[in-house]
Amino acid sequence: MGSPHLDPGERRFTLGTPTDRRIMALALPAIATVAAEPLYDLTDAAILAHIGTTALAGAVVATSILLLISAVFIFLMFATTAAVSRLLAEGRPADAVRQGVSGSWFGLAAGTAIAAVTVWFVSPLCALWGTTGATAEAAEAYLRISLLGIPAMLVTLAATGYLRGTGTTTVPMWIAFGSVAVNLALEVITVFGLGWGVEASAASTVVAKWLAAGWSIRYLIVAARQHRVTLWPDRTEIGGVGRRGTPLFVRTLALRGTVSVAAGLVAHLGPAELAGFGIAFAIWSFLAFCADGLEVAGQVLVAGELGAGDAAAARAMAARILTLAAGLGVVLCVVLLAVRTVVADGFSPDAQVTALAAAGLLWVAATQPVNAVVFALDGILVGAGDLWASAVIMAGAAAAALPVWWAFGDRSAGIWAGLLVFMAVRLVGMSVRWKFHRLDADR
């Protein structure tokens, strides 16, 4: 799976080189796959905003809690992707399939346990975000129903990680498109057509997530049969998934904890501020996941080069991915600055909410060049197997944001400033780590 070193033309910001085609073949379809979750949120936000600000604010709180609960298990996708790519480069396809099977069982078990426990703490969790009255009722209703989709989400993460590790990113892309389309159709019918409200919005998303899980697992079953790998759960293998994913668990917990603290601070500013922040942050998340396509390329291609024993090619590939990420960040910044008012107006008929959202989108635009490079570096470090470094840097970045929020967390601009500090510290930390990383130290 090794590749030749980049020639001088490929080091410049030009497109269409052989290396670019390898990167984009993974990155472009992966964008749709990893953007599925924020697309669910964007769909819900757009529909619920037309019901009322209270419904939208409640959904924003519930979604923040769901992301904190479920997204800490993103390691099921990230770690599986890198491990599968490396195992295939080493000529071990059966072991690669076992990674996907064990990860899926782990996701099903963990997701079921989390949903079963969390349902007893819905009201206290929503109260922690500062919700009261009708907003709290909407948040609790949305959260209780949405918990049913957590096992499906985690199973899909593991199966998607296997598919991405094999270089198959178009299948997860179509699964993402299909599930989001189902969610949209069901919400239009149940919310607009039947007038069932916030509960119908949550239930529609749950149905779409279980359909995505079944569709994803189908491909893993075919691969298991082809390589004569058992589909029955193996406790030793499943335990190994948890141990290998521990640093990524810590990393993502720090990330989602930071995001949830930000959402909690906004909740204390009132429903309009919360709704405006929710719209802007939904766009932030969507663009982040779009940039994550290059993170996927970093995971797969760097891990593959190292699995083939070519550290120099891995470093050259990483340099090219970072160049493309920097260019993407600038493009996203310029485009969002041009359309931010139109985007904000499209989410809510409430003038106060749209004004606050438009102000938030200025911060979102400003972070794009930093975000894109950070996500690419994150994928590169995961592909290199440097999981604990990624976790430590993430925790340090979270700690750096806290003083900003302590001083300025009583206004939405201060919350966005804290998020910018969080991303900037990640950029510096991972850049330094990658620069001095010894790729051949333990190969």
Residue pairs with C-beta under 8 A, 6 or more apart in sequence:
1 85
1 88
1 89
1 304
1 305
1 307
1 308
2 304
2 305
2 308
2 309
2 310
2 313
3 19
3 22
3 305
3 310
3 313
3 317
4 313
5 312
5 313
5 316
6 17
6 19
6 316
6 317
6 319
6 320
9 17
10 17
10 18
10 19
10 20
10 320
11 319
11 320
11 323
12 323
13 323
13 324
13 326
13 327
14 20
19 317
19 320
20 320
20 324
22 297
22 301
23 294
23 297
23 301
23 317
23 320
23 321
23 324
24 297
25 167
25 169
26 164
26 167
26 169
26 293
26 296
26 297
26 300
26 301
27 293
27 294
27 296
27 297
28 169
28 293
29 169
29 170
29 172
29 173
29 293
30 164
30 169
30 172
30 173
30 292
30 293
30 296
30 297
31 289
31 290
31 292
31 293
32 172
32 173
32 176
32 177
33 160
33 164
33 169
33 172
33 173
33 175
33 176
33 296
34 289
34 292
34 293
34 295
34 296
35 176
35 286
35 289
35 290
35 292
36 175
36 176
36 179
36 180
36 212
37 67
37 71
37 153
37 285
37 289
38 282
38 285
38 286
38 288
38 289
39 176
39 180
39 286
40 180
40 183
40 205
40 208
40 209
41 63
41 282
41 285
42 282
42 283
42 286
43 180
43 183
43 184
43 187
43 205
44 59
44 63
44 187
44 201
44 202
44 205
45 56
45 59
45 60
45 278
45 279
45 282
45 347
46 346
46 347
47 187
47 188
47 191
47 192
47 201
48 55
48 56
48 59
48 191
48 198
48 201
49 55
49 56
49 275
49 279
49 347
49 348
49 349
49 350
49 353
50 348
50 349
51 191
51 197
51 198
53 271
53 272
53 275
53 348
53 350
53 353
54 134
54 135
54 138
54 271
55 138
55 197
55 198
56 275
56 278
56 348
56 353
57 131
57 135
57 138
57 139
57 271
57 274
57 275
57 278
58 131
58 134
58 135
58 136
58 137
58 138
58 139
58 140
58 141
58 142
58 198
59 138
59 139
59 142
59 198
59 201
59 202
59 278
60 263
60 274
60 275
60 277
60 278
61 126
61 129
61 131
61 135
61 139
61 263
61 267
61 274
62 126
62 138
62 139
62 140
62 142
62 143
62 146
62 202
63 142
63 278
64 129
64 259
64 260
64 263
64 264
65 125
65 126
65 129
65 143
65 260
66 143
66 146
66 147
66 150
67 256
67 259
67 260
68 256
68 257
68 259
68 260
69 114
69 118
69 150
70 111
70 114
70 150
70 153
70 154
71 252
71 255
71 256
72 249
72 252
72 253
72 256
73 107
73 110
73 111
73 154
73 157
73 245
73 249
73 252
74 157
74 248
74 252
75 245
75 248
75 249
75 251
75 252
76 103
76 106
76 107
76 154
76 157
76 158
76 161
76 241
76 245
77 157
77 158
77 160
77 161
77 164
78 161
78 248
78 299
78 379
78 382
79 103
79 161
79 241
79 244
79 245
79 248
79 382
79 387
80 99
80 100
80 103
80 158
80 161
80 162
80 164
80 165
81 161
81 162
81 164
81 165
81 296
81 299
81 300
81 303
81 382
82 165
82 299
82 300
82 303
82 382
82 383
82 385
83 96
83 99
83 165
83 244
83 303
84 96
84 99
84 100
84 161
84 162
84 164
84 165
84 166
85 165
85 166
85 167
85 299
85 300
85 301
85 303
85 304
85 307
85 383
86 303
86 304
86 306
86 307
86 385
87 93
87 95
87 96
87 99
87 165
87 307
88 96
88 165
88 166
88 304
88 307
89 303
89 304
89 305
89 306
89 307
89 308
90 307
93 227
94 227
94 228
94 229
96 162
96 165
96 166
97 162
97 220
97 223
97 224
97 227
97 229
98 229
98 234
98 237
99 161
99 162
99 165
99 241
100 158
100 159
100 161
100 162
100 163
100 165
100 220
100 223
101 220
101 224
101 229
101 230
101 231
101 237
102 233
102 234
102 237
102 238
102 240
102 241
103 157
103 158
103 159
103 161
103 162
103 241
104 155
104 158
104 159
104 217
104 220
105 233
105 238
106 154
106 158
106 238
106 241
106 242
107 151
107 154
107 155
107 156
107 157
107 158
108 151
108 154
108 155
109 238
110 154
111 150
111 151
111 152
111 153
111 154
111 155
112 151
114 147
114 150
115 147
115 148
115 150
115 151
118 125
118 147
119 144
119 147
122 140
122 143
122 144
122 147
123 136
123 140
125 143
126 136
126 139
126 140
126 143
127 136
128 264
129 139
129 263
129 264
129 267
130 264
130 267
130 268
131 139
131 267
135 271
135 274
138 198
141 198
141 199
141 202
142 198
142 199
142 201
142 202
143 202
144 202
145 199
145 202
145 203
145 206
146 202
146 205
146 206
148 206
149 205
149 206
149 209
149 210
151 213
152 206
152 209
152 210
152 212
152 213
153 209
153 213
155 213
155 216
155 217
156 175
156 209
156 212
156 213
156 216
159 213
159 216
159 217
159 219
159 220
160 172
160 175
160 216
162 220
162 223
163 169
163 171
163 172
163 216
163 219
163 220
164 172
164 296
164 299
164 300
165 300
165 303
166 223
167 300
168 219
169 296
171 219
172 216
175 212
175 215
175 216
176 212
178 211
178 212
178 215
179 208
179 209
179 211
179 212
179 215
180 208
182 204
182 207
182 208
182 211
183 204
183 205
183 207
183 208
186 200
186 203
186 204
186 207
186 208
187 200
187 201
187 204
187 205
190 196
190 200
190 201
190 203
190 204
191 197
191 200
191 201
191 204
194 200
221 231
223 229
224 230
224 231
247 387
247 388
247 390
247 391
248 382
248 387
248 390
248 391
250 391
250 394
250 395
251 387
251 390
251 391
251 394
251 395
252 394
254 391
254 394
254 395
254 397
254 398
255 394
255 398
257 398
258 397
258 398
258 401
258 419
258 422
259 281
261 402
261 405
262 281
262 405
262 415
262 418
262 419
263 274
263 277
263 278
263 281
265 405
265 409
265 415
266 273
266 274
266 277
266 278
266 412
266 415
267 274
269 410
269 411
269 412
272 350
272 352
272 353
272 356
273 356
273 412
275 348
275 350
275 353
275 356
275 357
276 352
276 353
276 354
276 355
276 356
276 357
276 359
276 360
276 412
277 356
277 357
277 360
277 412
277 415
279 344
279 347
279 348
279 353
279 354
279 357
279 360
280 344
280 356
280 357
280 359
280 360
280 361
280 363
280 364
281 360
281 364
283 336
283 343
283 361
283 364
284 364
284 367
284 419
287 332
287 336
287 364
287 368
287 371
288 371
288 375
290 332
291 325
291 328
291 329
291 332
291 368
291 371
291 372
291 375
291 376
292 375
292 379
294 321
294 324
294 325
294 328
294 372
294 375
294 376
294 379
295 375
295 376
295 378
295 379
295 382
296 379
297 321
297 379
298 318
298 321
298 376
298 377
298 378
298 379
298 380
298 382
298 383
299 379
299 380
299 382
299 383
300 383
301 314
301 317
301 321
301 383
302 314
302 317
302 318
302 379
302 380
302 383
302 384
303 382
303 383
303 384
303 385
305 311
305 313
305 314
305 317
306 314
306 383
306 384
306 385
306 439
306 443
309 443
311 439
311 440
311 443
314 383
314 384
314 439
315 439
318 380
318 434
321 376
321 379
321 380
322 373
322 376
322 377
322 380
324 376
325 372
325 373
325 375
325 376
326 369
326 372
326 373
328 372
329 368
329 369
329 370
329 371
329 372
329 373
330 368
330 369
332 365
332 368
332 372
333 365
333 366
333 368
333 369
336 343
336 361
336 364
336 365
336 368
337 362
337 365
340 358
340 361
340 362
340 364
340 365
341 358
343 357
343 361
344 354
344 355
344 357
344 358
344 361
345 354
347 353
347 354
347 357
348 354
348 357
356 412
359 412
359 413
360 412
360 416
363 413
363 416
363 417
363 419
363 420
366 420
367 419
367 420
367 423
370 420
370 423
370 424
370 427
371 423
373 427
374 423
374 426
374 427
374 430
377 426
377 427
377 430
377 431
377 434
378 390
378 426
378 430
380 434
381 387
381 389
381 390
381 430
381 433
381 434
381 437
382 390
384 437
384 439
386 433
386 437
389 430
389 433
390 430
393 425
393 426
393 429
393 430
393 433
394 426
396 425
396 429
397 421
397 422
397 423
397 425
397 426
397 429
398 422
400 421
400 422
400 425
401 418
401 419
401 421
401 422
401 425
402 418
404 414
404 417
404 418
404 421
405 414
405 415
405 418
407 414
408 414
408 415
408 417
408 418
409 415
409 418
